Amino acid sequence: MDRYFGYPALVVSFLIFFVCATFNVARAAANEARVEAFTVGKATVWAIADSTGERDIATIFPSADPALAAKHVPGGKAPTATMVFAVKISDQIVLVDTGNGNAASQLMNGLAKAGIKPEAVTLVLITHLHGDHIGGLVIDDKRAFPNARVMLSKPERDFWYSDAGMAAFPARKAGFESARRILNLYGDKVSTYAFGDTIIPGIVALDSTGHSPGQTCFLLESDGQKLVFWGDLVHAAALQFPRPEFNATFDMDPPAAAATRKRYMEQAVAEKLPAAGSHFPFPAIGRVETGPEGGFVYKPGL
């Protein structure tokens, strides 16, 4: 009988098969999309994790007081995700943002798990034009959602097409170029709205500028129930709910971002309004309460 390193060939072949099979199962599990469905009145909302991970607090929040940061995030790393939300309301399939669109993106797997085909998406609402919110609009330089309209606020669109804006943020030059390239691929399917507009029945655009010059929150209302999509008001829930004054390095206008964040948290408490955050930990939908020492507390789930 043939032998490899002292073992019968049949045994070695079995071991190789077992190891490869185990590796493939592990890889499949790692690539499995995380999706959770919620009901808001007569609408269905799917929370889809494009990716999950952790934020290194010292890196992302360099201006945060280290002692306070350690109190709220003792290990120095806060769980996070990059989320996409799919909404079925009336006869529309709406996406709120589209994730990174990179090789590790789970958006398409998540949509498949939710039973949504890319061509069935009728509208993509963009909270703002940072790359982790618009990258998934494109696959191989083609429209990922061929039948969808794409909508964003006019201030956001104008800023990212402005050469003055690019000059004010030279480190983001690649982001400006990418945003323009992606939107241009959708051509006349791209349009803008004003804050306060009803985009479609049941979805209203709300001003949440600060993180970016034209960031939008979207208020979903169906059959008397509500959910607000917060975009990037929060990047590390474990830190920023108790300390909404702490800004991430991604915030383009830090004072405005902090003021907007606190305003929406106060509204969520006063109106018992659940929120969906683009970077909350999965499943990224929950309620906001007043914290025991001031600030706020995030509790997952509707």
C-alpha positions as CSV (number, residue, x, y, z in Angstrom):
1,M,0.0,0.0,0.0
2,D,1.2,3.5,-0.9
3,R,2.2,5.6,2.1
4,Y,2.7,9.3,2.7
5,F,5.0,10.3,5.6
6,G,4.3,6.9,7.2
7,Y,0.5,6.9,6.8
8,P,-1.6,4.8,4.4
9,A,-2.6,6.8,1.4
10,L,-6.3,6.1,2.0
11,V,-6.0,7.6,5.5
12,V,-4.1,10.6,4.2
13,S,-6.6,11.2,1.4
14,F,-9.4,11.1,4.0
15,L,-7.6,13.6,6.2
16,I,-7.0,15.9,3.3
17,F,-10.7,15.7,2.3
18,F,-11.8,16.4,5.9
19,V,-9.5,19.4,6.3
20,C,-10.6,20.9,3.0
21,A,-14.2,20.3,3.7
22,T,-13.8,21.9,7.2
23,F,-12.0,24.8,5.6
24,N,-14.8,25.3,3.0
25,V,-17.5,25.1,5.7
26,A,-15.6,27.7,7.8
27,R,-15.2,29.9,4.8
28,A,-18.8,29.6,3.8
29,A,-19.9,30.5,7.4
30,A,-17.5,33.5,7.4
31,N,-19.1,34.7,4.1
32,E,-22.7,34.1,5.1
33,A,-24.7,37.3,5.1
34,R,-26.3,38.6,8.3
35,V,-29.8,39.7,7.8
36,E,-32.7,40.4,10.2
37,A,-36.2,41.4,9.2
38,F,-38.4,44.0,11.1
39,T,-42.0,45.1,10.7
40,V,-42.9,48.7,10.8
41,G,-46.6,49.0,10.3
42,K,-47.3,47.5,6.8
43,A,-43.7,47.9,5.8
44,T,-40.9,45.3,6.0
45,V,-37.4,46.4,6.8
46,W,-34.4,44.1,6.3
47,A,-31.2,45.0,8.2
48,I,-28.3,43.7,6.1
49,A,-24.7,43.8,7.4
50,D,-22.5,44.6,4.5
51,S,-19.6,44.0,6.9
52,T,-19.1,43.8,10.7
53,G,-16.1,44.6,12.8
54,E,-14.7,46.8,15.6
55,R,-13.7,50.4,16.0
56,D,-10.4,51.2,17.7
57,I,-11.5,54.1,19.9
58,A,-8.1,55.7,20.3
59,T,-7.7,55.8,16.5
60,I,-11.2,56.8,15.5
61,F,-11.8,59.2,18.4
62,P,-8.4,60.8,19.1
63,S,-9.9,63.9,20.8
64,A,-12.0,61.8,23.2
65,D,-10.9,61.9,26.9
66,P,-9.0,58.6,27.4
67,A,-10.3,58.0,30.9
68,L,-13.9,58.6,29.8
69,A,-13.4,56.5,26.7
70,A,-12.0,53.6,28.8
71,K,-15.0,53.9,31.1
72,H,-17.4,53.2,28.3
73,V,-15.3,51.0,26.1
74,P,-12.9,49.2,28.6
75,G,-11.3,47.0,25.9
76,G,-10.6,50.0,23.6
77,K,-12.6,48.5,20.8
78,A,-16.3,49.0,20.1
79,P,-18.4,46.6,17.9
80,T,-19.7,48.2,14.7
81,A,-21.0,47.3,11.3
82,T,-21.6,48.8,7.9
83,M,-25.3,48.4,7.3
84,V,-27.6,48.6,4.4
85,F,-31.4,48.7,5.0
86,A,-33.9,47.4,2.5
87,V,-37.5,48.5,2.8
88,K,-40.6,47.1,1.2
89,I,-43.3,49.7,1.3
90,S,-46.4,49.6,-1.0
91,D,-45.1,48.5,-4.4
92,Q,-41.6,49.9,-3.8
93,I,-38.3,48.2,-2.8
94,V,-36.1,50.8,-1.4
95,L,-32.5,50.6,-0.3
96,V,-31.0,53.0,2.2
97,D,-27.3,53.2,1.2
98,T,-25.4,50.4,-0.5
99,G,-22.3,49.6,1.6
100,N,-18.7,49.4,0.5
101,G,-19.1,47.5,-2.7
102,N,-15.7,45.8,-2.2
103,A,-14.6,42.2,-2.4
104,A,-15.8,41.5,1.2
105,S,-19.2,43.2,0.7
106,Q,-22.1,41.1,1.8
107,L,-24.9,43.2,0.3
108,M,-25.8,41.0,-2.6
109,N,-25.7,37.9,-0.4
110,G,-27.9,39.7,2.1
111,L,-30.4,40.8,-0.6
112,A,-30.6,37.2,-1.8
113,K,-31.2,36.0,1.7
114,A,-34.0,38.5,2.0
115,G,-35.5,37.3,-1.3
116,I,-34.7,40.6,-3.2
117,K,-33.3,40.6,-6.7
118,P,-31.1,43.6,-7.6
119,E,-33.4,44.3,-10.6
120,A,-36.4,44.5,-8.2
121,V,-34.9,47.5,-6.4
122,T,-36.9,50.6,-7.5
123,L,-35.2,53.3,-5.4
124,V,-31.8,53.8,-3.6
125,L,-31.8,56.6,-1.0
126,I,-28.3,57.9,-0.2
127,T,-27.7,59.3,3.3
128,H,-24.4,60.8,2.1
129,L,-21.7,60.2,-0.4
130,H,-18.9,58.6,1.6
131,G,-17.5,55.5,0.0
132,D,-18.9,53.0,2.5
133,H,-22.4,54.2,1.6
134,I,-22.3,54.3,-2.2
135,G,-19.7,51.7,-3.2
136,G,-22.3,49.0,-3.6
137,L,-24.1,51.0,-6.3
138,V,-21.6,49.7,-8.8
139,I,-20.3,46.2,-9.8
140,D,-17.6,46.0,-12.4
141,D,-18.2,49.6,-13.4
142,K,-21.9,48.8,-14.1
143,R,-25.0,49.7,-12.3
144,A,-25.7,47.1,-9.6
145,F,-29.4,48.1,-9.5
146,P,-30.3,48.6,-13.2
147,N,-33.9,49.6,-12.6
148,A,-33.4,51.9,-9.6
149,R,-33.6,55.6,-9.2
150,V,-30.9,57.1,-7.0
151,M,-31.8,60.1,-4.8
152,L,-29.8,62.2,-2.4
153,S,-30.0,65.7,-0.9
154,K,-29.2,68.7,-3.2
155,P,-26.6,70.1,-0.7
156,E,-24.8,66.7,-0.6
157,R,-24.8,66.3,-4.4
158,D,-23.6,69.9,-5.0
159,F,-20.8,69.7,-2.4
160,W,-19.2,66.5,-3.9
161,Y,-19.4,68.0,-7.4
162,S,-17.8,71.2,-6.2
163,D,-14.1,71.9,-6.9
164,A,-14.1,74.3,-3.9
165,G,-15.3,71.4,-1.8
166,M,-12.5,69.2,-3.0
167,A,-10.0,71.9,-2.4
168,A,-11.3,72.3,1.2
169,F,-10.7,68.5,1.9
170,P,-7.6,67.6,-0.2
171,A,-7.2,64.3,1.7
172,R,-10.6,63.2,0.4
173,K,-9.8,63.9,-3.3
174,A,-10.2,60.2,-4.2
175,G,-13.6,60.2,-2.5
176,F,-14.7,63.1,-4.5
177,E,-13.6,61.4,-7.7
178,S,-15.3,58.2,-6.8
179,A,-18.6,59.8,-5.8
180,R,-18.7,61.6,-9.2
181,R,-17.8,58.5,-11.1
182,I,-20.5,56.3,-9.4
183,L,-23.3,58.9,-9.7
184,N,-22.4,59.5,-13.3
185,L,-22.9,55.8,-14.1
186,Y,-26.5,56.3,-13.1
187,G,-26.9,59.3,-15.3
188,D,-30.5,60.7,-15.5
189,K,-31.6,58.2,-12.9
190,V,-30.0,60.4,-10.2
191,S,-32.1,63.2,-8.7
192,T,-32.1,65.3,-5.6
193,Y,-34.6,66.4,-2.9
194,A,-34.9,69.2,-0.4
195,F,-34.9,68.5,3.4
196,G,-38.5,68.0,4.5
197,D,-39.6,66.5,1.2
198,T,-41.8,63.4,1.1
199,I,-39.7,61.3,-1.3
200,I,-42.4,58.6,-1.7
201,P,-45.5,58.1,0.4
202,G,-44.2,57.0,3.8
203,I,-40.6,58.2,3.6
204,V,-39.6,61.8,4.4
205,A,-36.1,63.3,4.1
206,L,-34.7,65.0,7.3
207,D,-31.8,67.4,7.6
208,S,-28.8,65.8,9.5
209,T,-25.9,67.8,8.2
210,G,-22.7,67.8,10.1
211,H,-21.1,64.5,9.4
212,S,-21.2,65.6,5.8
213,P,-22.5,68.8,4.2
214,G,-25.8,67.3,3.1
215,Q,-26.3,64.1,5.1
216,T,-29.9,63.0,5.3
217,C,-31.9,61.0,7.9
218,F,-35.0,59.2,6.5
219,L,-38.2,58.9,8.5
220,L,-40.3,55.8,7.6
221,E,-43.9,55.8,8.7
222,S,-46.4,53.1,8.0
223,D,-49.8,52.4,9.6
224,G,-48.9,54.7,12.6
225,Q,-45.5,53.1,13.3
226,K,-42.2,54.9,12.7
227,L,-38.5,54.2,12.2
228,V,-35.8,56.7,11.4
229,F,-32.6,55.9,9.5
230,W,-29.8,57.8,11.0
231,G,-27.0,57.3,8.5
232,D,-23.6,58.2,10.2
233,L,-24.8,60.1,13.3
234,V,-23.0,57.4,15.3
235,H,-19.8,55.4,14.5
236,A,-19.3,53.7,17.9
237,A,-22.5,53.2,19.8
238,A,-20.8,52.1,23.0
239,L,-19.0,55.4,23.2
240,Q,-21.2,58.0,21.5
241,F,-24.6,57.2,23.1
242,P,-23.3,58.0,26.6
243,R,-21.0,60.7,25.2
244,P,-22.6,62.3,22.1
245,E,-20.1,65.1,22.2
246,F,-17.4,62.8,20.9
247,N,-16.8,63.1,17.2
248,A,-15.2,60.5,14.9
249,T,-12.4,61.5,12.6
250,F,-14.9,61.0,9.7
251,D,-17.1,63.9,10.8
252,M,-16.5,66.7,8.3
253,D,-17.9,69.5,10.5
254,P,-17.4,68.2,14.1
255,P,-19.3,70.9,16.0
256,A,-22.4,70.5,13.7
257,A,-22.1,66.7,13.8
258,A,-22.1,66.7,17.6
259,A,-25.1,69.0,17.8
260,T,-27.0,67.0,15.2
261,R,-26.3,63.7,17.0
262,K,-27.6,65.1,20.3
263,R,-30.7,66.5,18.7
264,Y,-31.6,63.2,17.1
265,M,-31.0,61.3,20.3
266,E,-33.2,63.7,22.3
267,Q,-35.9,63.3,19.6
268,A,-35.7,59.5,19.8
269,V,-36.2,59.6,23.6
270,A,-39.0,62.2,23.6
271,E,-40.9,60.6,20.8
272,K,-40.0,56.9,21.6
273,L,-38.8,56.8,18.0
274,P,-36.7,53.7,17.1
275,A,-33.5,54.4,15.1
276,A,-31.5,52.4,12.5
277,G,-27.8,53.3,12.4
278,S,-25.4,52.7,9.5
279,H,-22.7,51.8,12.0
280,F,-24.7,50.5,15.0
281,P,-23.7,46.9,15.9
282,F,-25.8,44.3,13.9
283,P,-28.8,44.2,13.6
284,A,-28.4,48.0,14.0
285,I,-32.0,48.9,14.9
286,G,-33.0,49.9,18.4
287,R,-34.4,52.4,20.9
288,V,-32.8,55.2,22.7
289,E,-33.2,56.0,26.4
290,T,-31.8,58.6,28.7
291,G,-28.6,57.4,30.4
292,P,-28.2,57.1,34.2
293,E,-25.4,59.7,34.2
294,G,-26.6,61.9,31.4
295,G,-26.1,61.1,27.8
296,F,-28.1,58.2,26.3
297,V,-28.4,54.4,26.2
298,Y,-28.9,52.3,23.1
299,K,-31.0,49.2,23.4
300,P,-31.2,46.9,20.3
301,G,-34.5,45.8,19.0
302,L,-38.0,47.3,18.3
